[in-house]
């Protein structure tokens, strides 16, 4: 399939100033954030979310777009790569009763603090080596996750997504189109190790053999 499509258009966007955020962040903050522990999810805003709790207003408006785009039903299966505390998976379960969900995250803290209803379906694992057989899921979704790897590992993670999906996938990654957007992204970025121009991303997808759908995160 592979198309550029904004399936996240109904996800609420922050109104914070990206350039102001740059003045608040240090390399020490970024190093702490990249450990993806308590400080990243529930610590100070300088090192992450500043408190990461479930709110239905985030994913519930997005799930219907995923359902429509991938023609998902109660008989479908979805994997979330980089699922954090499982908020998206929980809303899939609420809005598509009976759907099979699974999630992985590198963060043991996030998995330990996942929404209770999704705990049986999520585990600590690495996106570079997904613990699932080939073609295990109808759809694989990964939101602002794979860019946290360097280039070689990122390609590996895309190939893993490609390997375990049966019908399609969707990812979002940090990107820019202009120099001004690049400056804003550099200021905003806390965890990403690979941030590319959109044309460079498309070349990388081809190199990795990634056939899924995609869209960009830009602050």
Order of alpha helices (4+ residues) and beta strands (2+ residues): alpha-alpha-alpha-alpha-beta-alpha-beta-alpha-beta-beta-alpha-beta-alpha-beta-alpha-beta
